[in-house]
Amino acid sequence: MINSFKYAGEGLLWIVQHHRNFRIYLFVAVIVLLASVYFRLSRNDFIIILFTTVLCLMAEMLNTALEEVTDLITVKWSHQAKVVKDVAAAISLVSAITSVIVGFLIFAPYIGWEFI
């Protein structure tokens, strides 16, 4: 059990050290969570923001894992490898776009935008 946590920690440390996009997502996540505290989001709104933020980070981790596995098993260019990498990137993109929309809808009333 302890080794499981150790390996997970090593994976998290690796992606932070080696993957620029994850560091960007992590930075934005910290800003969003700090903004949630600053604007004193309701409990439900905070939970939604938290889950959306974690979903984004997980999607980027899944994207990275799929790209690494594809690179491991693919020696030369192949259409299937391209599809795997493109779909993995799309997972991350869709989660990021969804997070921005959810964030906008939740934060809008807190910053005085009542049109929604």
Backbone as a printed PyTorch tensor [residue, N CA C, xyz], in Angstrom:
tensor([[[  0.8280,  -1.1970,   0.0000],
         [  0.0000,   0.0000,   0.0000],
         [  0.8680,   1.2550,   0.0000]],

        [[  1.8940,   1.2660,   0.8160],
         [  2.7850,   2.4280,   0.8690],
         [  3.4770,   2.6330,  -0.4700]],

        [[  3.8810,   1.5370,  -1.1080],
         [  4.5220,   1.6390,  -2.4200],
         [  3.5890,   2.2490,  -3.4570]],

        [[  2.2980,   1.9460,  -3.3770],
         [  1.3280,   2.5200,  -4.3060],
         [  1.3260,   4.0430,  -4.2130]],

        [[  1.3220,   4.5620,  -2.9880],
         [  1.3640,   6.0070,  -2.7970],
         [  2.7040,   6.5750,  -3.2700]],

        [[  3.7770,   5.8360,  -3.0120],
         [  5.1100,   6.2700,  -3.4460],
         [  5.1710,   6.3810,  -4.9630]],

        [[  4.6680,   5.3620,  -5.6700],
         [  4.6950,   5.3760,  -7.1310],
         [  3.8080,   6.4850,  -7.6870]],

        [[  2.6640,   6.6970,  -7.0720],
         [  1.7770,   7.7800,  -7.5020],
         [  2.4590,   9.1390,  -7.3170]],

        [[  3.1350,   9.2890,  -6.1900],
         [  3.8780,  10.5270,  -5.9410],
         [  4.9920,  10.7280,  -6.9520]],

        [[  5.6750,   9.6440,  -7.3060],
         [  6.7300,   9.7300,  -8.3150],
         [  6.1560,  10.1260,  -9.6680]],

        [[  4.9760,   9.5940,  -9.9940],
         [  4.3200,   9.9570, -11.2510],
         [  3.9240,  11.4240, -11.2760]],

        [[  3.3980,  11.9000, -10.1570],
         [  3.0200,  13.3110, -10.0660],
         [  4.2480,  14.2090, -10.1700]],

        [[  5.3000,  13.8420,  -9.4700],
         [  6.5350,  14.6120,  -9.5410],
         [  7.1040,  14.6130, -10.9550]],

        [[  7.0530,  13.4640, -11.6430],
         [  7.5820,  13.3700, -13.0030],
         [  6.8270,  14.3030, -13.9360]],

        [[  5.4900,  14.2720, -13.8640],
         [  4.7220,  15.0950, -14.7980],
         [  4.9240,  16.5850, -14.5190]],

        [[  5.0910,  16.9450, -13.2550],
         [  5.3600,  18.3510, -12.9230],
         [  6.7240,  18.7720, -13.4670]],

        [[  7.7090,  17.8850, -13.3440],
         [  9.0640,  18.2220, -13.7780],
         [  9.2290,  18.2160, -15.2930]],

        [[  8.4890,  17.3560, -15.9940],
         [  8.7720,  17.1320, -17.4030],
         [  7.6960,  17.5970, -18.3810]],

        [[  6.5810,  18.0610, -17.8900],
         [  5.4830,  18.3720, -18.8060],
         [  4.9990,  19.8090, -18.5980]],

        [[  5.3810,  20.6700, -19.5190],
         [  5.0720,  22.1030, -19.4290],
         [  3.5650,  22.3540, -19.3340]],

        [[  2.7660,  21.6760, -20.1600],
         [  1.3250,  21.9200, -20.1420],
         [  0.7150,  21.5920, -18.7820]],

        [[  1.2020,  20.5410, -18.1370],
         [  0.6770,  20.2120, -16.8160],
         [  1.0180,  21.3060, -15.8170]],

        [[  2.2340,  21.8380, -15.9080],
         [  2.5990,  22.9360, -15.0000],
         [  1.7110,  24.1460, -15.2260]],

        [[  1.3580,  24.4240, -16.4700],
         [  0.4450,  25.5380, -16.7670],
         [ -0.9240,  25.2530, -16.1570]],

        [[ -1.4360,  24.0400, -16.3680],
         [ -2.7330,  23.6620, -15.8030],
         [ -2.7020,  23.7600, -14.2800]],

        [[ -1.6170,  23.3190, -13.6850],
         [ -1.4840,  23.3480, -12.2270],
         [ -1.4630,  24.7900, -11.7140]],

        [[ -0.7560,  25.6660, -12.4030],
         [ -0.7080,  27.0780, -12.0330],
         [ -2.1050,  27.6920, -12.1040]],

        [[ -2.8090,  27.4310, -13.1970],
         [ -4.1750,  27.9580, -13.3450],
         [ -5.0810,  27.3800, -12.2600]],

        [[ -4.9140,  26.1030, -11.9450],
         [ -5.7320,  25.4740, -10.9000],
         [ -5.5360,  26.1750,  -9.5640]],

        [[ -4.2930,  26.4800,  -9.2270],
         [ -4.0160,  27.1700,  -7.9620],
         [ -4.6710,  28.5580,  -7.9660]],

        [[ -4.5580,  29.2760,  -9.0750],
         [ -5.1800,  30.6080,  -9.1850],
         [ -6.6990,  30.5030,  -9.0200]],

        [[ -7.3040,  29.5400,  -9.6950],
         [ -8.7610,  29.3710,  -9.6160],
         [ -9.1850,  29.0190,  -8.1890]],

        [[ -8.4490,  28.1430,  -7.5480],
         [ -8.8100,  27.7680,  -6.1750],
         [ -8.6020,  28.9340,  -5.2070]],

        [[ -7.5520,  29.7170,  -5.4180],
         [ -7.3730,  30.9170,  -4.5910],
         [ -8.4840,  31.9320,  -4.8460]],

        [[ -8.8900,  32.0790,  -6.1000],
         [-10.0040,  32.9770,  -6.4320],
         [-11.2930,  32.4850,  -5.7820]],

        [[-11.4610,  31.1760,  -5.7090],
         [-12.6520,  30.6110,  -5.0540],
         [-12.7120,  31.0110,  -3.5940]],

        [[-11.5690,  30.9940,  -2.9350],
         [-11.4970,  31.4080,  -1.5310],
         [-11.7170,  32.9120,  -1.4230]],

        [[-11.0620,  33.6760,  -2.3010],
         [-11.1700,  35.1320,  -2.2640],
         [-12.6200,  35.5880,  -2.4380]],

        [[-13.3260,  34.9940,  -3.4040],
         [-14.7040,  35.3920,  -3.6700],
         [-15.7100,  34.6880,  -2.7590]],

        [[-15.2010,  33.8450,  -1.8670],
         [-16.0530,  33.1230,  -0.9120],
         [-17.1980,  32.3990,  -1.6200]],

        [[-16.8230,  31.5630,  -2.5740],
         [-17.8160,  30.7870,  -3.2980],
         [-18.6360,  29.9510,  -2.3300]],

        [[-19.8710,  29.7210,  -2.6960],
         [-20.7100,  28.8410,  -1.8790],
         [-20.0920,  27.4430,  -1.8830]],

        [[-20.5000,  26.6630,  -0.9470],
         [-19.9510,  25.2990,  -0.8350],
         [-20.1650,  24.5140,  -2.1300]],

        [[-21.3780,  24.5770,  -2.6720],
         [-21.6820,  23.8470,  -3.9070],
         [-20.8590,  24.3640,  -5.0820]],

        [[-20.7450,  25.6730,  -5.2040],
         [-19.9390,  26.2430,  -6.2840],
         [-18.4800,  25.8330,  -6.1470]],

        [[-17.9670,  25.8460,  -4.9200],
         [-16.5780,  25.4460,  -4.6990],
         [-16.3650,  23.9790,  -5.0700]],

        [[-17.3120,  23.1300,  -4.7140],
         [-17.1970,  21.7080,  -5.0540],
         [-17.1730,  21.5200,  -6.5720]],

        [[-18.0170,  22.2460,  -7.2670],
         [-18.0420,  22.1560,  -8.7300],
         [-16.7180,  22.6350,  -9.3160]],

        [[-16.2040,  23.7550,  -8.8130],
         [-14.9130,  24.2740,  -9.2830],
         [-13.8000,  23.2700,  -8.9850]],

        [[-13.8080,  22.7160,  -7.7990],
         [-12.7860,  21.7440,  -7.4120],
         [-12.8090,  20.5230,  -8.3380]],

        [[-13.9890,  19.9600,  -8.5570],
         [-14.0900,  18.7880,  -9.4190],
         [-13.7060,  19.1190, -10.8650]],

        [[-14.1220,  20.2600, -11.3480],
         [-13.7870,  20.6530, -12.7160],
         [-12.2810,  20.8430, -12.8560]],

        [[-11.6700,  21.4510, -11.8680],
         [-10.2240,  21.6760, -11.8930],
         [ -9.4660,  20.3520, -11.8590]],

        [[ -9.8740,  19.4640, -10.9860],
         [ -9.2140,  18.1550, -10.8920],
         [ -9.4310,  17.3570, -12.1730]],

        [[-10.6200,  17.4560, -12.7620],
         [-10.8860,  16.7780, -14.0320],
         [ -9.8980,  17.2360, -15.1070]],

        [[ -9.6410,  18.5200, -15.1450],
         [ -8.6900,  19.0800, -16.1080],
         [ -7.2830,  18.5230, -15.8850]],

        [[ -6.8510,  18.5020, -14.6440],
         [ -5.5220,  17.9680, -14.3310],
         [ -5.4390,  16.4850, -14.6820]],

        [[ -6.4850,  15.7400, -14.3720],
         [ -6.4980,  14.3150, -14.6880],
         [ -6.4880,  14.0740, -16.1910]],

        [[ -7.2060,  14.8930, -16.9410],
         [ -7.2250,  14.7460, -18.3960],
         [ -5.8330,  14.9780, -18.9720]],

        [[ -5.1280,  15.9700, -18.4490],
         [ -3.7680,  16.2360, -18.9250],
         [ -2.8300,  15.0890, -18.5410]],

        [[ -3.0350,  14.5030, -17.3770],
         [ -2.2260,  13.3500, -16.9730],
         [ -2.5160,  12.1420, -17.8710]],

        [[ -3.7810,  11.9160, -18.1910],
         [ -4.1530,  10.8280, -19.0900],
         [ -3.5540,  11.0510, -20.4750]],

        [[ -3.6240,  12.2810, -20.9450],
         [ -3.0260,  12.6380, -22.2300],
         [ -1.5390,  12.2870, -22.2370]],

        [[ -0.8420,  12.6880, -21.2160],
         [  0.5950,  12.4190, -21.1230],
         [  0.8720,  10.9220, -21.0620]],

        [[  0.0990,  10.1960, -20.2600],
         [  0.3080,   8.7470, -20.1370],
         [  0.0930,   8.0520, -21.4820]],

        [[ -0.9620,   8.4210, -22.1900],
         [ -1.2180,   7.8040, -23.4910],
         [ -0.1350,   8.1460, -24.5070]],

        [[  0.3470,   9.3750, -24.4720],
         [  1.4360,   9.7530, -25.3750],
         [  2.7120,   8.9840, -25.0570]],

        [[  3.0250,   8.8310, -23.7820],
         [  4.2290,   8.1000, -23.3920],
         [  4.1490,   6.6240, -23.7870]],

        [[  2.9950,   6.0020, -23.5660],
         [  2.8270,   4.5990, -23.9530],
         [  2.9240,   4.4550, -25.4720]],

        [[  2.3080,   5.3620, -26.1940],
         [  2.3720,   5.3200, -27.6520],
         [  3.8160,   5.4370, -28.1290]],

        [[  4.5690,   6.3600, -27.5300],
         [  5.9820,   6.4930, -27.8990],
         [  6.7800,   5.2390, -27.5550]],

        [[  6.4050,   4.5780, -26.4750],
         [  7.1050,   3.3710, -26.0450],
         [  6.9210,   2.2210, -27.0350]],

        [[  5.7100,   2.0670, -27.5560],
         [  5.4270,   0.9060, -28.4060],
         [  5.5100,   1.1960, -29.9030]],

        [[  5.6910,   2.4500, -30.2640],
         [  5.7390,   2.8080, -31.6760],
         [  7.1380,   3.2650, -32.0440]],

        [[  7.7500,   2.5470, -32.9620],
         [  9.1070,   2.8830, -33.3780],
         [  9.0850,   3.9270, -34.4930]],

        [[  8.1810,   3.7700, -35.4260],
         [  8.0900,   4.7380, -36.5240],
         [  6.6710,   5.2820, -36.6130]],

        [[  6.5030,   6.2870, -37.4360],
         [  5.2060,   6.9400, -37.5660],
         [  4.1530,   5.9370, -38.0150]],

        [[  2.9760,   6.0310, -37.3960],
         [  1.8380,   5.2270, -37.8590],
         [  0.5610,   6.0320, -37.6610]],

        [[ -0.3940,   5.7390, -38.5090],
         [ -1.6720,   6.4460, -38.4210],
         [ -2.3520,   6.1800, -37.0730]],

        [[ -2.2880,   4.9370, -36.5850],
         [ -2.9310,   4.5890, -35.3240],
         [ -2.3050,   5.3470, -34.1540]],

        [[ -0.9770,   5.4770, -34.1700],
         [ -0.3080,   6.2270, -33.1010],
         [ -0.7360,   7.6920, -33.1380]],

        [[ -0.8610,   8.2440, -34.3350],
         [ -1.3110,   9.6290, -34.4750],
         [ -2.7180,   9.8020, -33.9090]],

        [[ -3.5950,   8.8460, -34.2190],
         [ -4.9730,   8.9160, -33.7210],
         [ -4.9870,   8.8760, -32.1890]],

        [[ -4.2150,   7.9660, -31.6010],
         [ -4.1540,   7.8700, -30.1340],
         [ -3.7140,   9.1990, -29.5370]],

        [[ -2.6400,   9.7660, -30.0820],
         [ -2.1260,  11.0270, -29.5400],
         [ -3.1000,  12.1800, -29.7510]],

        [[ -3.7320,  12.2260, -30.9190],
         [ -4.6920,  13.2980, -31.2000],
         [ -5.9180,  13.2070, -30.2930]],

        [[ -6.4280,  11.9890, -30.1030],
         [ -7.5960,  11.8220, -29.2350],
         [ -7.2360,  12.1360, -27.7860]],

        [[ -6.0440,  11.7260, -27.3640],
         [ -5.5980,  12.0400, -26.0070],
         [ -5.5080,  13.5540, -25.8100]],

        [[ -4.9780,  14.2440, -26.7970],
         [ -4.9060,  15.7110, -26.7180],
         [ -6.3010,  16.3170, -26.7020]],

        [[ -7.2260,  15.7240, -27.4460],
         [ -8.6020,  16.2290, -27.4760],
         [ -9.2800,  16.0690, -26.1210]],

        [[ -8.9640,  14.9860, -25.4000],
         [ -9.5010,  14.7970, -24.0440],
         [ -9.1260,  16.0010, -23.1800]],

        [[ -7.8620,  16.3750, -23.2540],
         [ -7.3720,  17.4940, -22.4650],
         [ -8.0200,  18.8020, -22.9110]],

        [[ -8.1410,  18.9940, -24.2110],
         [ -8.7440,  20.2190, -24.7410],
         [-10.2060,  20.3520, -24.3300]],

        [[-10.9650,  19.2850, -24.4670],
         [-12.3880,  19.3270, -24.1040],
         [-12.5580,  19.6190, -22.6120]],

        [[-11.7140,  19.0160, -21.7870],
         [-11.8220,  19.2840, -20.3480],
         [-11.4570,  20.7310, -20.0310]],

        [[-10.4580,  21.2620, -20.7240],
         [-10.0580,  22.6540, -20.4890],
         [-11.1650,  23.6200, -20.9190]],

        [[-11.7340,  23.3980, -22.0840],
         [-12.8180,  24.2690, -22.5640],
         [-14.0120,  24.1940, -21.6200]],

        [[-14.3610,  22.9930, -21.2050],
         [-15.4780,  22.8180, -20.2770],
         [-15.2000,  23.5210, -18.9490]],

        [[-13.9870,  23.4080, -18.4690],
         [-13.6220,  24.0630, -17.2100],
         [-13.7300,  25.5800, -17.3130]],

        [[-13.3070,  26.1290, -18.4290],
         [-13.4120,  27.5810, -18.6240],
         [-14.8790,  28.0060, -18.6250]],

        [[-15.7150,  27.2640, -19.3130],
         [-17.1420,  27.5970, -19.3630],
         [-17.7670,  27.4930, -17.9750]],

        [[-17.5030,  26.3910, -17.2750],
         [-18.0440,  26.2130, -15.9240],
         [-17.5330,  27.3130, -14.9960]],

        [[-16.2410,  27.5950, -15.0830],
         [-15.6650,  28.6510, -14.2560],
         [-16.3040,  30.0000, -14.5240]],

        [[-16.4970,  30.3140, -15.7940],
         [-17.1270,  31.5810, -16.1480],
         [-18.5460,  31.6490, -15.5870]],

        [[-19.3060,  30.5910, -15.7540],
         [-20.6890,  30.5780, -15.2680],
         [-20.7650,  30.6880, -13.7420]],

        [[-19.8170,  30.0860, -13.0560],
         [-19.8340,  30.1370, -11.5890],
         [-19.3150,  31.4760, -11.0780]],

        [[-18.2130,  31.9650, -11.6510],
         [-17.6100,  33.1960, -11.1330],
         [-18.3570,  34.4660, -11.5610]],

        [[-19.0950,  34.4250, -12.6490],
         [-19.7520,  35.6310, -13.1690],
         [-20.5640,  36.3840, -12.1130]],

        [[-21.4610,  35.7380, -11.3980],
         [-22.2290,  36.4800, -10.3980],
         [-21.3700,  37.0480,  -9.2630]],

        [[-20.2790,  36.3740,  -8.9490],
         [-19.4190,  36.8190,  -7.8530],
         [-18.6300,  38.0730,  -8.2230]],

        [[-18.4460,  38.3100,  -9.5200],
         [-17.7120,  39.5090,  -9.9400],
         [-18.6470,  40.5590, -10.5300]],

        [[-19.9640,  40.3460, -10.3500],
         [-20.9230,  41.3720, -10.7330],
         [-21.5080,  41.2350, -12.1260]],

        [[-21.2690,  40.1330, -12.7940],
         [-21.8540,  39.9090, -14.1120],
         [-23.1180,  39.0920, -13.9470]],

        [[-24.2320,  39.7730, -13.8570],
         [-25.5030,  39.1170, -13.5520],
         [-26.3080,  38.7540, -14.7900]],

        [[-25.7150,  38.8600, -15.9780],
         [-26.4550,  38.6080, -17.2000],
         [-26.7100,  37.1300, -17.4640]],

        [[-26.0830,  36.2710, -16.6770],
         [-26.2410,  34.8340, -16.9300],
         [-27.2660,  34.2710, -15.9520]]])
